[in-house]
Amino acid sequence: VAEGRIASQVKTELVSRSITTAGQPTVTIAGFPFLTQVMTGEYDKISVGIVAAEAGGVRFDAIDLDIRRVKADLQQIMNGSGTVTAGEITGEAVMGWDAARQALEVSGLPQVDLSAVELSVVEGAVRLRVPLTVSGQSVAFTATGVLQAQQGAVKLKITNVTAEGVPASAAVQRKVDQYRKALVVEVDVPPMPYGLAIKSVQTDQSGISVITQASDVVLAG
C-alpha cells in the first residue's frame, strides 16, 4: 500500500512539472526490519525508478531517486490521507549524447546551426565541433572541455579551442581567442521533480549523468 501510494504521488509530481514517462514509476521500500518501520512510520530508504522521462523536449533514459528518512503514518497511509515527508532525496538523471546535443544551448557565436553541431566524448572530455562562416569563408571551430555543475546548471568548461579549414595566421588566432572568451555552452536540463537541484555531473561514452539533491521534501499530502 505504501509503495503504491508513493508511486501515485511521484506520478502526480511528474505531471505537475510537465514530465511525461513510459508507465508508472517503480517504488521499492528497503530497510530491516520492515514491520518495525511500518509501525513507527519511519522508513530508512525508498527507491524510485522512472524510465523514458521527457520534459521540455529533452529525453532522459532514466531518473532514479534515492529517498531517505521518510516519515509516513501507517493509519494515514491506509486511509489515503496525511503527509509523507523525506529528509533527503538524491536523484540521478541519465541522458544519452543524442539527447544532450538536442539540449545544447550555444551562445557567444553568431549564426550557429545547432543541428550541425557535432558532439562527442573521448576519455571523459567533451568535444564540440561548430561549423561557422567567417568573412564569407566556411570554417569549423572545435572546442574541448569537461561538463561541470555551475550555479545549478550543466555547463562546458572549455579547455581548448581550435579552428579547422583555414590557414594558421595571427588573424585566425585572434578569432580563435575571441571565440574562446565568448563561447558559452550549456546543457538545458529541465527542472527536476521535488525541486531537486543540480549538484554534479558525470560523463562517459553513453552520455551524461546529472546528480541532484533536495532536503526536507513533502512527497505526499
Salt bridges, closest charged atoms under 4 A:
GLU13 OE2 - ARG17 NE 2.55
ASP66 OD1 - ARG68 NE 3.15
GLU118 OE2 - ARG129 NH1 3.65
GLU164 OE2 - ARG127 NH2 3.57
GLU164 OE1 - ARG129 NE 3.10
